[in-house]
Amino acid sequence: MKLNHYFRRHRVACTAILLLAFGLAHPMSQGYAQKKNFAKYGTLRLQTNPGGFPLTVDGQAVGQTTADYRNFDLAPGEHTIAIALPNGQSWVREIDIAGGRVKCVALNYRHEPLPVISACPYPVTVSAPTVVSDGEIITFNADVNYAGHAPLNYTWTVTPSDAKILSGAGTKTLSVESTGMAGQRVIATVVVDDGSGDSMCRQTAQAAAFVPAVNRESPAKEFDVCCSCSNDDQKARLDNLAINLQSEPTSSAYIFVYPGRKSRAGQYERLSQRIRDYLVTQRGMSQSRFVIADGGFRNEDCMELWIVPSGATPPTPTPTIRPGDVRPLKTHP
């Protein structure tokens, strides 16, 4: 009866505050309920839709908000009302409470979806050997850093147009025949797309491999052969090779070392090191001017010297003894 008599004498103000934002958090408790004294207190009525968001009044946690109004009797003056929102956000207001008055706060929370982060554009690179010999298979490999989930499409084109694609036309790895491409650069271009039709999801990359021309007019030629030679004899023949290379600055030398059937184990390493040391230290030749290779086995120790003009096909060794027929001499400590 006293409460009804009070409301007949005093006008009740109820203000609705609408919030369209990202988040609210937990409901609140009735910890502020006290024995009403309308001369000393005003009333805050608060609800959120939905409920369940953390609530504090003047820095004190009072539980969670609810979908129905909760009443808080507060001393006249400004009070700080804070509601925790999702994703670290919050709603904070200074609300003035008048003695003997009721103030209503209604908050509506509407969840806005997070923005969709596109996986496009994405980086695409193509790798390939820089130089290949005529007749080698050229392998082009596409490296794609794609964070999306759609299957990717790979479309390859190759120039010159007469370069033959062997396999991998719709995959990451493409194999191309280099036969007949001597003196040309073989270029492979890949277009990668995720099928969405979005231009940002369509990426292009390319790589090239050069096929040098073979010098067929000036083929490799055998310069000298020395078998069971003394150390001095080997040096004399290496001297002649070095002098010849001085007159052919664009040519290089190939030296095949053949250990004998009954040579000591490790004979190739010993002979090749002796030849290398002599050419570099005594003759002052750059190691880029000659190649020393294991030729296999012959009946006796042999050294075979070749002159290879620039662009000519390197020679191949001609062993005469099968490895299974070799009987190396045992070395004694």
TAQUIBEL-V938082 format. One record per pair of residues at least 4 apart in sequence whose C-alpha atoms are under 7 Angstrom apart, sorted by sequence separation. I is the first residue (numbers start at 0). J is the second residue. D is the distance in whole Angstrom. If there is no record, write none. Layout:
# TAQUIBEL-V938082
[[I J D] [I J D]]
This chain:
# TAQUIBEL-V938082
[[0 4 6] [1 5 6] [2 6 6] [3 7 6] [4 8 7] [5 9 6] [6 10 7] [36 40 6] [37 41 7] [55 59 5] [56 60 7] [84 88 5] [131 135 6] [158 162 6] [197 201 7] [214 218 6] [228 232 6] [229 233 6] [230 234 6] [231 235 6] [232 236 6] [233 237 6] [234 238 6] [235 239 6] [236 240 6] [237 241 6] [238 242 6] [239 243 6] [240 244 6] [241 245 6] [242 246 7] [243 247 7] [244 248 6] [258 262 6] [262 266 6] [265 269 7] [266 270 6] [267 271 6] [268 272 6] [269 273 6] [270 274 6] [271 275 6] [272 276 6] [273 277 6] [274 278 6] [275 279 6] [276 280 6] [277 281 5] [278 282 5] [279 283 5] [307 311 6] [320 324 7] [35 40 7] [55 60 4] [56 61 7] [83 88 6] [84 89 5] [157 162 7] [167 172 5] [168 173 6] [228 233 6] [277 282 7] [278 283 6] [279 284 5] [54 60 6] [55 61 5] [83 89 4] [84 90 7] [167 173 4] [244 250 7] [278 284 6] [279 285 6] [307 313 6] [54 61 6] [82 89 6] [83 90 6] [166 173 6] [167 174 6] [193 200 6] [244 251 7] [279 286 7] [54 62 6] [81 89 7] [82 90 5] [166 174 5] [192 200 6] [258 266 6] [53 62 6] [54 63 5] [81 90 6] [82 91 6] [165 174 5] [192 201 4] [258 267 6] [53 63 5] [54 64 6] [81 91 4] [164 174 6] [165 175 5] [191 201 6] [192 202 6] [257 267 7] [52 63 5] [53 64 7] [80 91 6] [81 92 7] [127 138 6] [164 175 5] [165 176 6] [190 201 7] [191 202 5] [256 267 6] [51 63 5] [52 64 5] [80 92 5] [127 139 5] [163 175 6] [164 176 6] [190 202 6] [191 203 6] [51 64 5] [79 92 6] [80 93 6] [126 139 6] [127 140 7] [155 168 6] [162 175 7] [163 176 5] [190 203 5] [50 64 5] [51 65 6] [79 93 5] [125 139 7] [126 140 5] [154 168 7] [162 176 6] [189 203 6] [190 204 7] [50 65 4] [78 93 6] [79 94 6] [125 140 5] [126 141 7] [154 169 6] [162 177 7] [189 204 6] [256 271 7] [50 66 5] [77 93 6] [78 94 5] [125 141 4] [153 169 5] [188 204 6] [189 205 6] [47 64 6] [49 66 6] [77 94 5] [78 95 6] [124 141 6] [125 142 6] [152 169 7] [153 170 6] [188 205 4] [46 64 6] [47 65 6] [48 66 5] [77 95 4] [123 141 7] [124 142 5] [153 171 7] [187 205 6] [188 206 7] [46 65 6] [47 66 5] [76 95 5] [77 96 6] [123 142 6] [124 143 7] [186 205 7] [187 206 6] [46 66 5] [76 96 5] [123 143 5] [186 206 6] [187 207 6] [271 291 7] [46 67 6] [57 78 6] [75 96 5] [76 97 6] [122 143 6] [123 144 7] [186 207 4] [297 318 6] [46 68 5] [56 78 7] [57 79 5] [75 97 5] [122 144 6] [185 207 5] [186 208 7] [294 316 5] [296 318 5] [297 319 5] [298 320 6] [45 68 5] [46 69 6] [56 79 6] [57 80 6] [75 98 5] [121 144 6] [184 207 6] [185 208 5] [294 317 7] [295 318 5] [296 319 6] [297 320 5] [26 50 6] [44 68 6] [45 69 5] [56 80 5] [121 145 6] [184 208 6] [185 209 6] [294 318 6] [296 320 5] [25 50 7] [26 51 4] [44 69 5] [45 70 7] [55 80 6] [56 81 7] [184 209 4] [296 321 7] [25 51 4] [26 52 5] [27 53 6] [44 70 5] [55 81 5] [159 185 6] [183 209 6] [184 210 6] [267 293 7] [296 322 7] [24 51 6] [25 52 2] [26 53 5] [27 54 5] [43 70 6] [44 71 6] [54 81 6] [55 82 7] [118 145 7] [158 185 6] [183 210 6] [24 52 2] [25 53 3] [26 54 6] [42 70 7] [43 71 5] [54 82 5] [118 146 5] [158 186 5] [182 210 6] [23 52 5] [24 53 5] [25 54 6] [42 71 6] [43 72 6] [53 82 6] [54 83 7] [118 147 5] [157 186 6] [158 187 7] [181 210 5] [182 211 5] [42 72 5] [52 82 7] [53 83 5] [141 171 5] [157 187 5] [180 210 6] [181 211 5] [182 212 4] [30 61 6] [41 72 6] [42 73 6] [52 83 6] [140 171 6] [141 172 6] [156 187 6] [157 188 6] [181 212 5] [29 61 7] [40 72 6] [41 73 5] [140 172 5] [155 187 7] [156 188 5] [181 213 7] [28 61 5] [40 73 5] [41 74 6] [139 172 6] [140 173 6] [155 188 6] [156 189 7] [27 61 5] [28 62 4] [40 74 5] [41 75 6] [138 172 7] [139 173 5] [155 189 4] [27 62 3] [28 63 6] [39 74 6] [40 75 6] [138 173 6] [139 174 6] [154 189 5] [155 190 7] [26 62 5] [27 63 3] [138 174 5] [153 189 6] [154 190 5] [252 288 6] [253 289 6] [254 290 6] [255 291 6] [256 292 6] [257 293 7] [260 296 6] [25 62 7] [26 63 2] [27 64 5] [137 174 6] [138 175 6] [153 190 6] [154 191 7] [251 288 5] [252 289 4] [253 290 5] [254 291 5] [255 292 5] [256 293 5] [257 294 5] [259 296 6] [260 297 6] [25 63 4] [26 64 2] [136 174 6] [137 175 5] [153 191 5] [251 289 5] [252 290 6] [253 291 6] [254 292 6] [255 293 6] [256 294 5] [257 295 5] [258 296 5] [259 297 5] [260 298 5] [25 64 6] [26 65 5] [32 71 6] [33 72 7] [136 175 6] [137 176 6] [152 191 6] [255 294 5] [257 296 5] [258 297 6] [259 298 5] [260 299 6] [31 71 6] [32 72 6] [136 176 5] [137 177 7] [151 191 7] [152 192 5] [257 297 6] [259 299 4] [31 72 6] [135 176 7] [136 177 6] [151 192 6] [152 193 6] [258 299 6] [259 300 4] [134 176 7] [135 177 6] [151 193 5] [258 300 5] [134 177 5] [135 178 7] [150 193 6] [257 300 6] [258 301 7] [133 177 6] [134 178 4] [149 193 6] [257 301 5] [133 178 5] [256 301 6] [257 302 6] [133 179 7] [256 302 5] [133 180 6] [255 302 6] [256 303 7] [133 181 6] [254 302 7] [255 303 5] [254 303 6] [255 304 7] [254 304 5] [253 304 6] [254 305 6] [253 305 5] [252 305 6] [253 306 6] [252 306 5] [41 96 6] [251 306 6] [252 307 6] [41 97 5] [250 306 7] [251 307 5] [41 98 4] [250 307 5] [251 308 6] [24 82 6] [40 98 5] [41 99 5] [42 100 6] [43 101 6] [44 102 6] [45 103 6] [46 104 6] [47 105 6] [48 106 6] [250 308 4] [23 82 6] [24 83 5] [39 98 6] [40 99 6] [41 100 5] [42 101 5] [43 102 5] [44 103 5] [45 104 5] [46 105 5] [47 106 5] [48 107 5] [49 108 7] [249 308 7] [250 309 5] [23 83 5] [24 84 5] [38 98 6] [41 101 6] [42 102 6] [43 103 6] [44 104 6] [45 105 6] [46 106 6] [47 107 6] [48 108 6] [249 309 6] [23 84 4] [24 85 6] [37 98 7] [38 99 6] [255 316 7] [22 84 4] [23 85 6] [37 99 5] [22 85 5] [264 327 6] [21 85 7] [261 325 6] [263 327 5] [264 328 7] [260 325 5] [261 326 5] [262 327 5] [263 328 5] [22 88 7] [23 89 7] [260 326 6] [261 327 4] [262 328 6] [263 329 6] [260 327 7] [261 328 6] [263 330 7] [227 299 6] [226 299 7] [227 300 5] [226 300 6] [227 301 6] [226 301 4] [225 301 6] [226 302 6] [131 208 7] [133 210 6] [225 302 5] [129 207 7] [130 208 5] [131 209 6] [132 210 6] [224 302 6] [225 303 6] [120 199 5] [123 202 7] [125 204 6] [127 206 6] [129 208 5] [130 209 5] [131 210 5] [132 211 7] [224 303 4] [119 199 6] [120 200 5] [123 203 7] [124 204 6] [125 205 5] [126 206 6] [127 207 7] [128 208 6] [129 209 6] [130 210 6] [223 303 6] [224 304 6] [119 200 5] [123 204 6] [125 206 6] [127 208 6] [223 304 5] [222 304 5] [221 304 6] [222 305 5] [221 305 4] [222 306 6] [23 108 6] [220 305 6] [221 306 6] [22 108 6] [219 305 7] [220 306 5] [21 108 7] [219 306 6] [220 307 7] [12 100 6] [13 101 6] [14 102 6] [15 103 6] [16 104 5] [17 105 6] [18 106 5] [19 107 6] [20 108 6] [21 109 6] [22 110 7] [219 307 4] [11 100 5] [12 101 6] [13 102 5] [14 103 5] [15 104 5] [16 105 5] [17 106 5] [18 107 5] [19 108 6] [20 109 6] [21 110 6] [218 307 7] [219 308 6] [11 101 6] [12 102 6] [13 103 5] [14 104 6] [15 105 5] [16 106 6] [17 107 6] [18 108 6] [19 109 6] [21 111 6] [218 308 7] [217 308 6] [219 311 6] [218 311 5] [219 312 7] [217 311 7] [218 312 7] [219 313 6] [219 314 6] [214 310 5] [215 311 6] [213 310 5] [214 311 4] [212 310 6] [213 311 6] [213 312 7]]
